[in-house]
Amino acid sequence: MAELTEPDAIRDQVREKYAAAARAAAAGAVAPSSCCGPTEVPLTDASGTQVFGDALYGAAEAAGAANAVGASLGCGVPTAVADLHEGETVLDLGSGAGADVLISARRVGTTGRVIGLDMTDEMLELARANAAAAGVANAEFVKGHIEDIPLPEASVDVVISNCVINLSGDKAAVLREVARVLRPGGRFAVSDVIADPSMDEATRADMAQWTGCIAGALTREEFEGMLGAAGLVDVEIRETHRVHEHAAAAIVRARRPAADGGCCAPAAHKDCCEPDAKSDCCGEPAAGAVTASCGCRAA
């Protein structure tokens, strides 16, 4: 049994599995391996049901992003619940082959922007190739670590992720970084694995189970606590399907509070800046605001 050690060692193990998965997908493997498991293990649970990967996406979501979706390694479809809007800036943590980046890019339109963050050169190369094949011009892929996001404070409207936060050796740092880069009122909407409180210590201590997206998973209570400690509010965790005897996939949502007297995230504009009568939604108008009767963000 491979034992867990330091966060850097965990990161190296995850990177190795992730890079192998990217190489397999780039080579046209029929069943791409998951970062969520050893490279020779398929994306199914013990009963043979596919619980990770492309089977979780519907035809409408996959349209225009078939190559990237076919190489998906996630445990859900965060774009289905992120409520994306035209003009928003979206950050995908651990963007992999780019499936959720490409889907998001369509939804935010040409006035929006999507950034995929990944630490693995092989995945970044695969994602850029998938974006070029899909003809997507409003997406970019950046190398970096989710514990130290290489973006300015308050620079994105939405943070998404698909079965990646559980792989981090420092999840509290990840969530603090999420809160830092979100604009006031910005949203957090991810798919991830949630551990049962009864998960045994043998599973928790096994590196293979960690790179399999299981051992490193937070419990619901732990995830709620870390989100709150990072300053995020309106936390919602909803199970979608079981992925292991001791864990389930879930949608996790939260938001950064809107700044007092400041501006709303673009997603709020639809509800708070239209009609004009809702003048108290976002505080005092920002200088140069498009709609003068509420604090909408300036164009």
Sine and cosine of phi, psi and omega as CSV:
sin_phi,cos_phi,sin_psi,cos_psi,sin_omega,cos_omega
0.00,0.00,0.77,-0.63,0.03,-1.00
-0.99,0.17,0.84,-0.55,-0.07,-1.00
-1.00,-0.01,0.56,-0.83,0.07,-1.00
-0.95,0.31,0.61,-0.79,0.02,-1.00
-0.80,-0.60,-0.91,-0.42,-0.06,-1.00
-1.00,-0.09,0.34,-0.94,0.01,-1.00
-0.81,0.59,-0.62,0.79,0.00,-1.00
-0.91,0.42,-0.61,0.79,0.03,-1.00
-0.93,0.38,-0.62,0.78,0.06,-1.00
-0.88,0.47,-0.71,0.70,-0.01,-1.00
-0.87,0.50,-0.67,0.74,0.00,-1.00
-0.89,0.45,-0.66,0.75,0.02,-1.00
-0.90,0.43,-0.69,0.73,0.01,-1.00
-0.90,0.44,-0.71,0.71,0.00,-1.00
-0.86,0.51,-0.67,0.74,-0.01,-1.00
-0.88,0.48,-0.72,0.70,-0.01,-1.00
-0.92,0.38,-0.64,0.77,-0.04,-1.00
-0.92,0.40,-0.68,0.74,0.03,-1.00
-0.90,0.45,-0.65,0.76,0.03,-1.00
-0.89,0.45,-0.63,0.78,0.04,-1.00
-0.90,0.43,-0.64,0.77,0.02,-1.00
-0.91,0.42,-0.68,0.73,0.01,-1.00
-0.89,0.45,-0.63,0.78,0.02,-1.00
-0.91,0.42,-0.69,0.73,0.01,-1.00
-0.91,0.41,-0.65,0.76,0.00,-1.00
-0.91,0.42,-0.50,0.87,0.01,-1.00
-0.99,0.13,-0.04,1.00,0.05,-1.00
0.99,0.11,0.48,0.88,0.04,-1.00
-0.86,0.51,0.64,-0.77,-0.05,-1.00
-0.91,0.41,-0.69,0.73,0.00,-1.00
-0.85,-0.52,1.00,-0.02,-0.05,-1.00
-0.85,0.53,0.61,-0.79,0.02,-1.00
-0.96,0.29,0.37,-0.93,0.00,-1.00
-0.99,-0.15,0.59,-0.81,0.23,-0.97
-0.88,0.47,-0.40,0.92,0.03,-1.00
-1.00,0.08,0.83,0.56,0.08,-1.00
0.47,-0.88,0.29,-0.96,0.07,-1.00
-0.84,0.54,0.47,-0.88,-0.16,-0.99
-0.89,0.45,-0.41,0.91,-0.02,-1.00
-1.00,0.03,-0.02,1.00,-0.05,-1.00
-0.99,-0.11,0.77,-0.63,0.02,-1.00
-0.95,0.32,0.04,-1.00,-0.11,-0.99
-1.00,-0.01,0.61,0.79,-0.07,-1.00
-0.89,-0.46,0.28,-0.96,0.10,-0.99
-1.00,0.03,-0.14,-0.99,-0.07,-1.00
-0.89,0.45,-0.39,0.92,-0.01,-1.00
-1.00,0.00,-0.07,1.00,-0.01,-1.00
1.00,-0.07,0.04,1.00,0.04,-1.00
-0.99,0.17,0.74,-0.67,0.03,-1.00
-0.96,0.29,0.88,-0.48,-0.05,-1.00
-0.89,-0.45,-0.10,0.99,0.10,-0.99
-0.78,-0.62,0.47,-0.88,0.19,-0.98
0.99,-0.16,-0.38,-0.93,-0.22,-0.98
-0.92,0.39,-0.40,0.92,-0.03,-1.00
-0.90,0.43,-0.29,0.96,-0.03,-1.00
-0.99,0.15,-0.22,0.98,-0.02,-1.00
-1.00,-0.07,0.62,-0.79,0.12,-0.99
-1.00,0.10,0.20,-0.98,-0.03,-1.00
-0.87,0.48,-0.62,0.78,-0.02,-1.00
-0.90,0.43,-0.64,0.76,0.00,-1.00
-0.93,0.36,-0.61,0.79,-0.07,-1.00
-0.97,0.23,-0.31,0.95,-0.06,-1.00
-0.84,0.55,0.79,-0.61,0.01,-1.00
0.99,0.14,-0.04,1.00,0.00,-1.00
-0.65,-0.76,0.55,0.84,-0.16,-0.99
-0.87,0.50,-0.68,0.73,-0.02,-1.00
-0.89,0.46,-0.70,0.71,-0.03,-1.00
-0.93,0.37,-0.67,0.74,0.02,-1.00
-0.90,0.43,-0.62,0.79,0.02,-1.00
-0.88,0.47,-0.42,0.91,0.03,-1.00
-0.98,-0.21,0.21,0.98,-0.03,-1.00
-0.89,0.45,0.59,-0.81,-0.03,-1.00
-0.84,-0.54,0.19,0.98,-0.14,-0.99
-1.00,0.06,-0.01,-1.00,-0.03,-1.00
-0.91,-0.41,0.24,0.97,-0.01,-1.00
-0.10,-1.00,-0.28,-0.96,0.01,-1.00
-0.71,-0.70,0.99,0.10,-0.08,-1.00
-0.88,0.47,-0.48,0.88,0.01,-1.00
-0.90,0.43,-0.33,0.94,0.00,-1.00
-0.95,0.32,-0.33,0.94,-0.05,-1.00
-0.83,-0.56,0.04,1.00,-0.06,-1.00
-0.98,0.18,-0.24,0.97,0.05,-1.00
0.80,0.60,0.82,0.57,-0.06,-1.00
-0.97,0.26,0.50,-0.87,-0.05,-1.00
-0.76,-0.65,0.41,-0.91,0.07,-1.00
-0.79,0.61,0.70,-0.72,0.11,-0.99
1.00,0.05,-0.07,1.00,-0.03,-1.00
-0.98,0.19,0.40,-0.92,0.14,-0.99
-0.97,-0.25,0.82,-0.58,-0.10,-1.00
-0.87,-0.50,0.66,-0.75,0.09,-1.00
-0.90,-0.44,0.79,-0.61,0.06,-1.00
-0.95,-0.31,0.90,-0.43,-0.01,-1.00
-0.99,0.13,0.84,-0.55,-0.03,-1.00
0.93,0.37,0.86,0.51,-0.23,-0.97
-0.96,0.27,-0.22,0.98,0.12,-0.99
0.83,0.55,-0.73,-0.68,-0.04,-1.00
-0.97,0.26,-0.10,1.00,0.13,-0.99
0.99,-0.14,0.13,0.99,-0.07,-1.00
-0.82,0.57,-0.79,0.62,-0.08,-1.00
-0.96,0.29,-0.45,0.89,0.10,-0.99
-0.91,0.41,-0.72,0.69,-0.05,-1.00
-0.92,0.39,-0.64,0.77,0.05,-1.00
-0.90,0.45,-0.70,0.72,0.01,-1.00
-0.90,0.44,-0.63,0.78,-0.03,-1.00
-0.87,0.49,-0.62,0.79,0.06,-1.00
-0.90,0.43,-0.63,0.78,-0.11,-0.99
-0.97,0.24,-0.53,0.85,0.00,-1.00
-1.00,0.07,-0.20,0.98,0.11,-0.99
0.96,0.29,-0.05,-1.00,-0.08,-1.00
-0.93,0.37,-0.35,0.94,0.05,-1.00
-1.00,0.05,-0.11,0.99,0.03,-1.00
-0.98,-0.18,0.04,-1.00,-0.07,-1.00
-0.52,-0.85,0.64,-0.77,0.05,-1.00
-0.80,-0.61,0.73,-0.68,-0.02,-1.00
-0.89,-0.45,0.83,-0.55,0.11,-0.99
-0.98,-0.17,0.81,-0.59,-0.01,-1.00
-0.94,-0.35,0.81,-0.59,0.01,-1.00
-0.53,-0.85,0.45,-0.89,-0.03,-1.00
-0.99,-0.15,-0.07,1.00,-0.17,-0.99
-0.94,-0.34,0.86,-0.51,-0.04,-1.00
-0.84,0.54,-0.65,0.76,-0.03,-1.00
-0.89,0.45,-0.63,0.77,0.02,-1.00
-0.94,0.33,-0.64,0.77,0.03,-1.00
-0.88,0.47,-0.67,0.74,0.03,-1.00
-0.89,0.45,-0.69,0.72,0.01,-1.00
-0.90,0.44,-0.69,0.72,-0.02,-1.00
-0.90,0.44,-0.68,0.73,0.02,-1.00
-0.90,0.45,-0.62,0.79,0.05,-1.00
-0.91,0.41,-0.64,0.76,0.02,-1.00
-0.91,0.41,-0.63,0.77,0.03,-1.00
-0.91,0.41,-0.66,0.75,0.02,-1.00
-0.90,0.43,-0.66,0.75,0.01,-1.00
-0.90,0.43,-0.54,0.84,-0.01,-1.00
-1.00,0.09,-0.11,0.99,0.00,-1.00
0.94,0.35,0.50,0.87,-0.03,-1.00
-1.00,-0.03,0.84,-0.54,-0.07,-1.00
-0.96,-0.27,-0.22,0.98,-0.08,-1.00
-0.97,-0.24,0.48,0.88,0.05,-1.00
-0.78,-0.62,0.55,-0.83,0.09,-1.00
-0.65,-0.76,0.42,-0.91,-0.04,-1.00
-0.84,-0.55,0.79,-0.61,-0.15,-0.99
-0.86,-0.52,0.66,-0.75,0.05,-1.00
-1.00,0.07,0.70,-0.71,0.03,-1.00
0.16,-0.99,0.00,-1.00,-0.01,-1.00
-0.94,-0.33,0.60,-0.80,-0.05,-1.00
-0.95,0.32,-0.29,0.96,0.07,-1.00
-0.99,0.16,-0.16,0.99,-0.04,-1.00
-0.51,-0.86,0.96,0.29,-0.15,-0.99
-0.93,0.38,0.82,-0.57,-0.07,-1.00
-0.99,0.12,0.82,0.57,0.02,-1.00
-0.71,-0.71,0.42,-0.91,0.02,-1.00
-0.93,0.36,0.30,-0.96,0.09,-1.00
-0.89,0.46,0.59,-0.80,0.08,-1.00
0.79,0.61,0.77,0.64,-0.08,-1.00
-0.92,-0.40,-0.12,0.99,-0.02,-1.00
-0.75,-0.66,0.44,-0.90,0.01,-1.00
-1.00,-0.02,-0.51,0.86,-0.08,-1.00
-0.63,-0.78,0.68,-0.73,0.17,-0.99
-0.91,-0.41,0.82,-0.57,0.10,-1.00
-0.88,-0.48,0.23,-0.97,0.06,-1.00
-0.19,-0.98,0.44,-0.90,-0.08,-1.00
-0.72,-0.69,1.00,-0.04,0.09,-1.00
0.89,0.46,0.73,0.68,-0.04,-1.00
-0.83,-0.55,-0.62,0.79,-0.07,-1.00
-0.86,0.51,-0.59,0.81,0.01,-1.00
-0.89,0.46,-0.35,0.94,-0.01,-1.00
-0.99,0.14,-0.22,0.97,-0.05,-1.00
-0.97,0.24,0.58,-0.82,0.10,-0.99
-1.00,0.09,-0.09,1.00,0.01,-1.00
-0.61,-0.79,0.98,0.21,-0.09,-1.00
-0.93,0.36,-0.52,0.85,0.04,-1.00
-0.88,0.47,-0.64,0.77,0.04,-1.00
-0.91,0.42,-0.64,0.77,0.03,-1.00
-0.85,0.52,-0.74,0.67,-0.09,-1.00
-0.95,0.31,-0.52,0.86,0.12,-0.99
-0.90,0.43,-0.64,0.77,0.04,-1.00
-0.91,0.40,-0.62,0.78,0.07,-1.00
-0.84,0.54,-0.76,0.65,-0.01,-1.00
-0.89,0.46,-0.58,0.82,-0.02,-1.00
-0.92,0.39,-0.70,0.71,-0.11,-0.99
-0.99,0.12,-0.30,0.96,0.05,-1.00
-0.95,0.32,0.65,-0.76,0.15,-0.99
-0.96,0.29,0.38,-0.93,0.09,-1.00
-0.80,0.60,0.76,-0.65,-0.06,-1.00
1.00,0.09,-0.07,1.00,-0.03,-1.00
-0.93,0.37,0.32,-0.95,-0.18,-0.98
-0.89,-0.46,0.54,-0.84,0.07,-1.00
-0.89,-0.46,0.86,-0.52,-0.03,-1.00
-0.60,-0.80,0.97,-0.26,-0.08,-1.00
-0.76,-0.65,0.41,-0.91,0.26,-0.97
-0.98,-0.19,0.72,-0.70,0.03,-1.00
-0.41,-0.91,0.10,-0.99,0.02,-1.00
-0.99,-0.11,0.72,-0.70,0.03,-1.00
-0.92,-0.40,0.81,-0.59,-0.02,-1.00
-0.99,0.16,0.57,-0.82,0.17,-0.99
-0.94,0.34,0.56,-0.83,0.04,-1.00
-0.86,0.52,-0.41,0.91,-0.06,-1.00
-1.00,0.05,0.12,0.99,0.01,-1.00
-0.83,0.56,0.76,-0.65,-0.10,-1.00
-0.98,0.22,0.36,-0.93,-0.07,-1.00
-0.93,0.38,-0.51,0.86,0.02,-1.00
-0.89,0.46,-0.66,0.75,0.05,-1.00
-0.92,0.39,-0.69,0.73,-0.01,-1.00
-0.88,0.48,-0.51,0.86,-0.12,-0.99
-1.00,-0.04,0.04,1.00,-0.11,-0.99
-0.99,-0.15,0.86,-0.51,-0.01,-1.00
-0.88,0.48,-0.61,0.79,0.02,-1.00
-0.88,0.48,-0.61,0.79,0.05,-1.00
-0.95,0.30,-0.49,0.87,0.05,-1.00
-0.93,0.38,-0.79,0.62,0.02,-1.00
-0.93,0.37,-0.20,0.98,0.12,-0.99
-1.00,0.00,0.27,0.96,0.10,-1.00
0.93,0.36,0.27,0.96,-0.07,-1.00
-0.94,-0.34,-0.86,0.52,-0.15,-0.99
-0.88,0.48,-0.56,0.83,-0.04,-1.00
-1.00,0.09,-0.02,1.00,-0.07,-1.00
-0.93,0.36,0.63,-0.77,0.12,-0.99
-0.99,0.17,0.45,-0.89,0.21,-0.98
-0.97,0.25,0.22,-0.97,0.05,-1.00
-0.83,0.56,-0.72,0.69,-0.03,-1.00
-0.89,0.45,-0.66,0.75,0.02,-1.00
-0.90,0.43,-0.68,0.73,-0.01,-1.00
-0.89,0.45,-0.72,0.69,0.02,-1.00
-0.86,0.51,-0.66,0.75,-0.02,-1.00
-0.91,0.41,-0.67,0.74,-0.01,-1.00
-0.94,0.35,-0.60,0.80,0.06,-1.00
-0.89,0.45,-0.70,0.72,0.03,-1.00
-0.90,0.44,-0.66,0.75,0.01,-1.00
-0.90,0.43,-0.48,0.88,0.03,-1.00
-0.98,0.19,-0.15,0.99,0.03,-1.00
0.99,-0.13,0.19,0.98,0.02,-1.00
-1.00,-0.02,0.47,-0.88,-0.10,-1.00
-0.77,-0.64,0.06,-1.00,0.01,-1.00
0.80,0.59,0.75,0.67,-0.04,-1.00
-0.95,0.30,0.72,-0.69,0.05,-1.00
-0.69,-0.72,0.80,-0.60,0.04,-1.00
-0.80,-0.59,0.85,-0.52,-0.06,-1.00
-0.75,-0.66,0.87,-0.49,0.04,-1.00
-0.90,0.43,0.61,-0.79,0.06,-1.00
-0.93,-0.37,-0.68,0.74,0.03,-1.00
-0.27,-0.96,0.39,-0.92,0.04,-1.00
-0.98,0.20,0.62,-0.78,0.04,-1.00
-0.85,-0.52,-0.16,0.99,-0.09,-1.00
-0.28,-0.96,0.32,-0.95,0.05,-1.00
-0.82,0.58,-0.54,0.84,-0.09,-1.00
-0.90,-0.44,0.29,0.96,-0.08,-1.00
-0.38,-0.93,0.38,-0.92,0.02,-1.00
-0.71,-0.71,0.48,-0.88,0.19,-0.98
-0.97,0.23,0.51,-0.86,-0.03,-1.00
-0.48,-0.88,0.43,-0.90,0.21,-0.98
-1.00,-0.04,0.78,-0.63,0.01,-1.00
-0.86,-0.52,0.83,-0.56,-0.01,-1.00
-0.77,-0.64,0.51,-0.86,0.07,-1.00
-0.28,-0.96,0.00,-1.00,0.05,-1.00
-0.49,-0.87,0.39,-0.92,0.16,-0.99
-0.99,0.11,0.72,-0.70,-0.01,-1.00
-0.85,0.52,0.56,-0.83,0.10,-1.00
-0.93,0.36,0.60,-0.80,0.00,-1.00
-0.94,0.33,0.69,-0.72,0.06,-1.00
-0.88,0.48,0.81,-0.58,0.03,-1.00
0.94,0.33,0.18,0.98,-0.06,-1.00
-0.95,-0.30,-0.58,-0.82,-0.11,-0.99
-0.93,-0.38,0.34,-0.94,0.07,-1.00
-1.00,-0.01,0.40,-0.92,0.22,-0.98
-0.93,0.37,0.43,-0.90,-0.05,-1.00
-0.82,0.58,-0.53,0.85,-0.01,-1.00
-0.87,0.49,-0.48,0.88,-0.01,-1.00
-0.98,0.19,-0.32,0.95,-0.08,-1.00
-0.86,0.50,-0.64,0.77,-0.06,-1.00
-0.85,0.52,-0.61,0.79,-0.05,-1.00
-1.00,-0.05,-0.58,0.82,-0.14,-0.99
-0.98,-0.18,-0.37,0.93,-0.04,-1.00
-0.97,-0.23,-0.03,1.00,0.10,-1.00
-0.70,-0.72,0.85,-0.52,0.00,1.00
-0.97,0.22,0.17,-0.99,-0.05,-1.00
-0.87,0.49,-0.39,0.92,-0.09,-1.00
-0.89,0.45,-0.35,0.93,-0.04,-1.00
-0.99,0.14,0.92,0.39,-0.14,-0.99
-0.98,0.19,-0.21,0.98,-0.07,-1.00
-0.98,-0.18,0.09,1.00,-0.12,-0.99
-0.92,0.39,-0.70,0.71,-0.16,-0.99
-0.90,-0.44,0.32,0.95,-0.03,-1.00
0.99,0.14,-0.36,-0.93,-0.04,-1.00
-0.95,0.30,0.53,-0.85,0.00,-1.00
-0.85,0.53,0.67,-0.74,0.12,-0.99
-0.96,0.28,0.48,-0.88,0.02,-1.00
-0.86,0.51,0.79,-0.62,0.00,-1.00
0.97,0.23,0.27,0.96,-0.05,-1.00
-0.87,0.50,0.57,-0.82,-0.02,-1.00
-0.90,0.43,-0.68,0.73,0.03,-1.00
-0.95,-0.32,0.91,-0.41,-0.19,-0.98
-0.95,0.31,-0.29,0.96,-0.13,-0.99
-1.00,0.02,-0.05,1.00,0.13,-0.99
-0.51,-0.86,0.19,-0.98,-0.13,-0.99
-0.98,0.19,0.80,0.61,0.04,-1.00
-0.93,0.36,0.51,-0.86,0.02,-1.00
-0.91,0.42,0.64,-0.77,0.03,-1.00
-0.88,0.47,0.52,-0.85,0.01,-1.00
-0.94,0.35,0.00,0.00,0.00,0.00
